[in-house]
Amino acid sequence: MRARARPIARPEGLDPACRVEVELGCADAEFSFQLAERHPDWLVAGLEIREPCLVRNRERARALGLTNLVFAYSNLNVDLDRVFAPGSVDRFHLLFPDPWFKEKHRKRRVIEPELVRVIARQLRPGGELHVASDVWDVALEILEVVEACPLLRNMLEPWSFWRGNPFDAQSRREDTTLRREQRVWRLRYTLA
C-alpha cells in the first residue's frame, strides 16, 4: 500500500518566508517548470498521485537545476492536509482537472467541498485558489462547489469567470486549447 503524503520540505537556500505556489495534479508540470524558472526565489511544488509522473518531473527539475521546484505524492482528496501547514501557501493552481464525464467515473472528480475547505485553510492571508478548465460543464460544476465555500470569495464577483491568463506560465493543456481557438474557463478565489 502506498505511503500517505508527507509534508514538503523547503529546499535549502530559499527564504523561509518565500512565496509558495502549488500546482495540484501537476501531471507533466509544464506550468510548474515555467513558474520555477521565472521565479527562482519562490518555492514551487507540484503534487501528483501518479508516481511515474513524479519520477520524470524530479529528473527533469534536477537536470535543469531548478532547486526551487519540488514534486511530491498526494491523493488530493485524501491527504492534501498532510502536505502543507495551515496558512502556508500563497496560491494553489488546479489546471484542467476532472475530465470524467461518465456517471460511473464521477467518484474520480477532484473538486469536492472538503478539498476546497482544506485548500482555504492552507492559504495564507491574501492567498488564492486558481482553477482553469476547457470544459464548460466541468467549469460550472467547479464554480458551484467553490462558490459554496464560505471561506473563499470570487476575486471578481460571485459566479464570475476570469478572462485571460494573469500568470507568466501556461500548462501544456492550455497551449493546446488556445491553439485550437477554444475557450479556457478560469476561476480565481481568495480568502473571504
MOPE-V693753 format. One record per residue. SS is DSSP state (H for helix, E for strand, - for the rest). NEAR is the number of other C-alpha atoms within 12 Angstrom. Layout:
ss=SS near=NEAR
ss=SS near=NEAR
This chain:
ss=- near=3
ss=- near=11
ss=- near=14
ss=- near=19
ss=- near=23
ss=- near=20
ss=- near=22
ss=- near=28
ss=- near=22
ss=- near=27
ss=- near=22
ss=- near=14
ss=- near=16
ss=- near=21
ss=- near=15
ss=- near=15
ss=- near=16
ss=- near=22
ss=- near=30
ss=E near=41
ss=E near=43
ss=E near=46
ss=E near=47
ss=E near=42
ss=- near=39
ss=- near=41
ss=- near=34
ss=- near=32
ss=- near=39
ss=H near=31
ss=H near=37
ss=H near=45
ss=H near=41
ss=H near=29
ss=H near=33
ss=H near=33
ss=H near=23
ss=H near=19
ss=- near=24
ss=- near=25
ss=- near=25
ss=- near=33
ss=E near=39
ss=E near=44
ss=E near=47
ss=E near=45
ss=E near=44
ss=E near=36
ss=- near=28
ss=- near=22
ss=H near=22
ss=H near=16
ss=H near=23
ss=H near=27
ss=H near=23
ss=H near=22
ss=H near=32
ss=H near=31
ss=H near=19
ss=H near=22
ss=H near=28
ss=H near=17
ss=H near=13
ss=H near=16
ss=- near=16
ss=- near=31
ss=- near=28
ss=- near=38
ss=E near=45
ss=E near=40
ss=E near=48
ss=E near=42
ss=E near=36
ss=- near=35
ss=- near=28
ss=H near=36
ss=H near=28
ss=H near=21
ss=H near=24
ss=H near=39
ss=H near=30
ss=H near=25
ss=- near=32
ss=- near=34
ss=- near=22
ss=- near=21
ss=- near=23
ss=- near=32
ss=E near=38
ss=E near=35
ss=E near=37
ss=E near=43
ss=E near=40
ss=E near=41
ss=E near=45
ss=- near=39
ss=- near=36
ss=- near=30
ss=- near=24
ss=- near=19
ss=- near=17
ss=- near=11
ss=H near=10
ss=H near=9
ss=H near=12
ss=H near=16
ss=H near=15
ss=H near=19
ss=- near=26
ss=- near=33
ss=- near=39
ss=- near=27
ss=H near=24
ss=H near=22
ss=H near=28
ss=H near=39
ss=H near=26
ss=H near=32
ss=H near=45
ss=H near=38
ss=H near=33
ss=H near=34
ss=E near=35
ss=E near=27
ss=E near=19
ss=E near=24
ss=E near=32
ss=E near=36
ss=E near=45
ss=E near=41
ss=E near=43
ss=E near=40
ss=E near=34
ss=- near=30
ss=- near=25
ss=H near=21
ss=H near=17
ss=H near=29
ss=H near=33
ss=H near=24
ss=H near=29
ss=H near=41
ss=H near=36
ss=H near=22
ss=H near=26
ss=H near=37
ss=H near=33
ss=- near=22
ss=- near=29
ss=- near=19
ss=- near=27
ss=E near=34
ss=E near=29
ss=E near=29
ss=- near=24
ss=- near=15
ss=- near=16
ss=- near=22
ss=- near=24
ss=- near=22
ss=- near=29
ss=E near=25
ss=- near=16
ss=- near=17
ss=- near=25
ss=- near=14
ss=- near=21
ss=- near=17
ss=- near=25
ss=- near=30
ss=- near=34
ss=H near=21
ss=H near=27
ss=H near=29
ss=H near=21
ss=H near=16
ss=H near=20
ss=H near=19
ss=H near=12
ss=- near=12
ss=- near=11
ss=- near=16
ss=- near=25
ss=- near=31
ss=E near=34
ss=E near=37
ss=E near=43
ss=E near=39
ss=E near=41
ss=E near=35
ss=E near=31
ss=- near=22
